[in-house]
Amino acid sequence: MRRSVSVLALLSFTISSAFAAAPKFQVIHAFTGSPNDGASPAFNLVLDQHGNLFGTTVSGGADLTGCTPYGCGAAFELVPKNGRWIQNLFYNFPLLSNGAFPDPQGPIVMDSSGNLYGTRSSGDDGSCNCGQIYQLTRSGGAWTQNVLHTFTGGADDGAYSAWGLVRDSAGNLFGATEGGGINQAGVVYELTPNPDGTWTYSVIYKFGSGAPGDGSGPYGSLATDSLGNVYGTTAGGGTYGYGNGFQTVTRWRCLV
């Protein structure tokens, strides 16, 4: 009898523990699209020190000028309050002056001051339309967009940075483009902050060099380690033609 009671107690504890450990799913916001909300949040969220979430949407937003009926995309914040999440659509991406959709793409990152950084697959240079790197800064409750770099394509610059940015411990930003560079095989780039608030853009590796095992068309998000090395993958090239994983080191060369 004692053994039966012990087995039942153990079974009850096991079942209770299983239910206690079961994950819970909760919808914290349902996007409704233009003109009052974003649409198609295709990428990551970032969490600030206060527990607020930030993200972007490819379409939606209040700016319908030239982007009707889908909207030009937006940046939003989700704030936890009394067990609920309150959404704030704080920036609407405008139609570019050359008539292109802004098309914010890829993961965004946040710095210690709460500024956001991301990439757009459309640019505003009037010819290449190869994409841009942008910064969103907040002052007095209002957000402003600053363009940090407009890609121009060709052998000396990238084109179409659709996979966002990563940030290292020193505040440098890194990304990759699917096009541009040697034979339009793509590049890895770095943005370095300057003391006066400006940024220095540099291409740190060009794919398509013809070196053994070299890849082409970097695809997917990058990663960095504590030593400042950058890691990523390419969709093509490599020893067998099916892409590779790469590492850029020692300011800068690529190891495949």
Secondary structure, 3 states (H helix, E strand, C coil): CHHHHHHHHHHHHHHHHHHHHCCCCCCCCCCCCCCCCEECCCCCCEECCCCCEEEEECEECCCCCCCCCCCCCEEEEEEEECCEEEEEEEEECCCCCCCCCCCEEEEEEECCCCCEEEEECCCCCCCCCCCEEEEEEEECCEEEEEEEEECCCCCCCEECCCCCCEECCCCCEEEEECEECHHHCCEEEEEEECCCCCEEEEEEEECCCCCCCCEEEECCCCEECCCCCEEEEEEEECCCCECEEEEEECCCEEEC
